[in-house]
Amino acid sequence: MADIRQSAAYAKFIRSIGWRVVQCQGLGAKCYVFIRPLGFLGAIAKIQRVDRTLDWKELYKILREHRVWMTKLEPGTWHLAPSTFRQDNWPLLASKTQRVDLKNIKPKKDCRYIMRKFSNSNFQFSNNFQEFYEIFKKSAKRKGLWIQSYKDYSSLINSFGKKCFCISVNGQAGALVLMHDRIAYYYYAGATAEGTKQNLPYLVVRECMKESRKRGCGIWDWEGIYDERWPNKGWRGFTHFKKSFGGYEVEFPGSFTRWF
C-alpha cells in the first residue's frame, strides 16, 4: 500500500504551498521528492514514506541541480538508507502509528462503554469544511498548538477533492479524513473543552470510520501514536484514545538526514 505522502493529490498540495515536486526513479515506480527553495541560500528537501529502494545516483543528481544542502529521508519500510544518510532524532512524521481493519473493528472496553452512552442522545452532524476548521482552530488555541492557515487548509482540501471528507458533531468536535489507496487517514482533529468533556471525539471517529467504509476504504490509519524510541509525553493521552478502538501497531524506521 502506497502512503498518502506518495500520492498525486498530496504532491499537488505540496506544490500549491510553494514546494517544488520532482519524481525520482525507485524500484518499480517513481517516488516524489519535495524541495523547498530558499532563494540565495539554496534549498532543502524531504522524501517521505518511500516503500522502495531509490535510484540514489539519480536522486543525488536531482539534489545537486536544485542546490539542496539538507535532505530529510523518512522511509516507509525497513530498507537500508545509504551510508551518506545518518539517522537523527527529529522525525517530521510520526515514527509509529496505529491501524484498524475497518471490516473487523474491535473497540476496547472503555471505548464500548463511552459509545453506549451515546445511544439515547440526539446529535447534529455536519460535513462542512469551514465549520470543522473553526473547531480545529479553537482546539489548537486552547492547547497552545500551531495549525496551518485557512488558505493552506483549503489548498489541501482542493488537492484531494473527493478523496477527503470531514465530520463534525454539535459544532464541538470534528475530524478531517484524507484517503489514498483504500486507506483512510485521521489527518486533522479537534474539539472544544465542552466537546472533550462530553467525549464527542469518540463519536466523531465512529462516524468517520463508517463513512470511510462507505467510500471503499479497508484500513484506518491514526497518523501517529506514542513511540518509545523518540518519546514525547504529550502523545500518551491521545495514544490511549486511539488504541481504544483496537487495531495494530505499524512501526517506521524513523528519520535520516544528509547534509551537503
VOGU-3710 file (C-alpha; in Angstrom, 3 decimals, decimal comma):
1> madirqsaay> 0,000/0,000/0,000  1,399/3,373/-1,036  1,456/6,033/1,674  -0,571/9,190/1,249  2,622/11,270/1,016  3,476/9,426/-2,169  0,116/10,228/-3,772  -0,536/12,607/-6,660  -3,053/14,516/-4,518  -0,505/15,170/-1,774
11> akfirsigwr> 2,099/16,209/-4,358  -0,432/18,680/-5,771  -0,985/20,126/-2,283  2,738/20,435/-1,543  3,244/22,214/-4,852  0,390/24,626/-4,031  2,129/25,823/-0,857  5,409/26,683/-2,521  7,430/23,466/-2,758  8,896/22,010/-5,926
21> vvqcqglgak> 7,859/18,437/-6,686  10,257/16,159/-8,566  9,921/12,450/-9,268  12,868/10,103/-8,761  13,089/6,564/-10,073  12,522/3,875/-7,467  12,449/0,097/-7,730  9,425/-0,492/-9,965  7,928/3,017/-9,750  8,801/6,662/-9,283
31> cyvfirplgf> 8,784/8,431/-5,910  8,071/12,046/-5,051  10,838/14,296/-3,770  9,692/17,589/-2,231  12,106/20,526/-2,488  11,741/23,838/-0,666  13,601/26,720/-2,405  15,293/29,168/-0,021  16,414/31,807/-2,517  20,144/32,506/-2,485
41> lgaiakiqrv> 20,500/30,018/0,402  19,771/27,100/-1,902  17,094/24,579/-0,876  16,120/21,789/1,483  14,318/18,559/0,561  12,236/15,804/2,103  11,431/12,294/0,885  8,678/10,704/2,928  7,254/7,198/3,300  9,108/5,741/0,342
51> drtldwkely> 8,478/1,996/0,321  11,047/1,043/-2,305  14,766/1,482/-2,845  15,561/4,686/-4,712  17,947/5,170/-7,595  20,451/7,001/-5,411  22,564/8,191/-8,341  19,515/9,851/-9,914  18,461/11,295/-6,556  21,842/12,909/-5,907
61> kilrehrvwm> 21,738/14,430/-9,384  18,318/15,948/-8,647  19,508/17,345/-5,324  22,581/18,933/-6,904  20,527/20,509/-9,674  18,254/22,165/-7,118  21,131/23,252/-4,833  19,813/21,194/-1,915  22,060/21,286/1,163  19,887/19,277/3,564
71> tklepgtwhl> 17,740/16,263/2,735  15,354/14,516/5,104  14,521/10,854/4,384  11,706/9,084/6,257  11,294/5,602/4,727  8,051/3,696/4,848  9,766/0,322/5,151  12,906/-1,060/6,713  15,109/-0,988/3,621  18,545/0,433/4,381
81> apstfrqdnw> 19,321/4,078/3,723  22,745/4,655/2,128  25,662/5,466/4,422  25,527/9,131/3,368  22,266/9,425/5,353  22,619/9,353/9,143  19,763/8,549/11,486  18,661/11,524/13,578  16,265/12,114/16,463  13,926/14,712/14,933
91> pllasktqrv> 11,425/12,961/12,642  8,954/15,212/10,816  6,369/12,439/10,647  5,133/10,132/13,374  7,535/7,171/13,594  4,797/4,789/14,746  1,097/4,602/14,011  -1,964/2,514/14,822  -4,120/0,993/12,092  -7,568/-0,574/12,230
101> dlknikpkkd> -9,142/-3,072/9,865  -12,429/-1,338/9,035  -14,110/-4,680/8,362  -13,167/-6,003/11,797  -13,241/-3,132/14,307  -12,793/-4,379/17,882  -13,022/-1,429/20,290  -11,795/-1,942/23,836  -13,954/-1,956/26,956  -13,637/1,759/27,772
111> cryimrkfsn> -14,477/2,725/24,197  -17,534/0,458/24,124  -18,721/1,968/27,427  -18,494/5,510/26,048  -20,273/4,528/22,828  -23,190/3,031/24,741  -23,726/6,384/26,465  -24,340/7,990/23,060  -27,137/5,599/22,086  -30,003/7,627/23,604
121> snfqfsnnfq> -28,774/11,103/22,659  -29,508/13,362/19,706  -26,609/14,840/17,753  -26,254/17,179/14,823  -23,665/16,038/12,301  -22,091/18,239/9,669  -19,653/17,758/6,784  -18,856/21,470/6,420  -15,096/22,036/5,960  -15,196/25,613/7,203
131> efyeifkksa> -17,114/24,651/10,356  -14,548/21,952/11,115  -11,671/24,406/10,640  -13,202/26,716/13,260  -13,375/23,790/15,710  -9,815/22,817/14,792  -8,615/26,395/15,361  -10,324/26,691/18,768  -8,898/23,339/19,833  -5,364/24,338/18,822
141> krkglwiqsy> -5,619/27,701/20,585  -6,777/26,003/23,772  -3,780/23,643/23,658  -1,252/26,252/22,502  -0,607/24,475/19,189  0,158/25,849/15,732  -2,069/24,948/12,778  -1,808/25,838/9,115  -3,607/28,864/7,711  -7,101/28,568/6,293
151> kdysslinsf> -5,609/29,244/2,844  -3,283/26,232/3,089  -6,060/24,144/4,640  -8,282/24,989/1,662  -5,465/24,025/-0,709  -5,260/20,632/0,982  -8,986/20,038/0,548  -8,981/21,214/-3,064  -5,986/18,984/-3,862  -7,694/15,859/-2,531
161> gkkcfcisvn> -11,168/16,696/-3,828  -13,425/13,670/-3,452  -10,652/11,839/-1,614  -11,306/13,774/1,586  -14,214/14,490/3,898  -14,867/15,875/7,357  -17,431/15,181/10,042  -18,308/17,495/12,934  -20,793/16,937/15,734  -22,749/19,691/17,512
171> gqagalvlmh> -20,106/22,214/16,407  -17,892/20,937/19,243  -15,744/18,159/17,802  -14,680/17,038/14,365  -12,082/15,426/12,129  -10,741/15,719/8,591  -10,055/12,420/6,813  -7,883/12,014/3,714  -7,990/8,857/1,594  -5,475/7,100/-0,630
181> driayyyyag> -5,040/3,524/-1,815  -8,043/2,354/0,268  -6,558/3,788/3,479  -8,397/6,479/5,459  -6,072/8,835/7,337  -7,204/10,625/10,509  -5,396/13,729/9,350  -6,702/16,607/11,491  -8,963/16,574/14,537  -10,108/18,977/17,215
191> ataegtkqnl> -12,637/19,537/19,962  -13,756/22,335/22,233  -13,420/21,957/26,003  -17,110/21,051/26,195  -16,822/18,594/23,330  -13,914/16,875/25,056  -15,859/16,745/28,318  -18,720/15,005/26,526  -16,306/12,533/24,830  -17,540/13,678/21,411
201> pylvvrecmk> -14,243/12,797/19,653  -15,199/9,113/20,126  -18,483/9,733/18,319  -16,695/11,630/15,543  -14,288/8,742/14,957  -17,098/6,192/14,892  -18,912/8,174/12,208  -15,706/8,788/10,235  -14,904/5,082/10,239  -18,394/4,287/8,975
211> esrkrgcgiw> -18,077/6,885/6,204  -14,620/5,615/5,253  -16,035/2,121/4,766  -18,823/3,513/2,578  -16,182/5,185/0,434  -14,326/1,934/-0,146  -11,536/2,134/2,440  -10,409/-1,042/4,182  -7,847/0,401/6,611  -7,985/3,277/9,107
221> dwegiyderw> -4,668/4,990/9,872  -4,446/7,127/13,016  -1,491/9,169/11,710  0,726/8,671/14,728  0,933/7,294/18,256  3,496/7,454/21,078  6,852/5,889/20,211  9,250/4,844/22,977  12,220/5,324/20,619  11,569/9,068/20,358
231> pnkgwrgfth> 9,359/9,715/23,388  7,022/12,683/23,571  5,000/12,661/26,789  2,322/14,843/25,222  1,424/11,964/22,886  0,489/9,492/25,627  -3,046/10,822/26,146  -4,250/10,715/22,567  -2,451/7,391/22,043  -4,709/5,872/24,710
241> fkksfggyev> -7,703/7,351/22,865  -6,580/5,942/19,517  -5,746/2,488/20,855  -9,162/2,219/22,493  -10,567/1,458/19,029  -8,339/-1,622/18,753  -6,142/-2,382/15,765  -2,437/-2,990/15,410  0,795/-1,009/15,537  2,889/-0,116/12,499
251> efpgsftrwf> 6,463/0,999/13,157  8,600/3,010/10,744  12,414/3,214/10,634  12,470/6,840/11,741  14,286/9,763/10,221  17,577/10,114/8,330  19,388/13,263/7,235  22,046/14,018/4,665  23,933/17,322/4,792  25,625/18,518/1,632
//
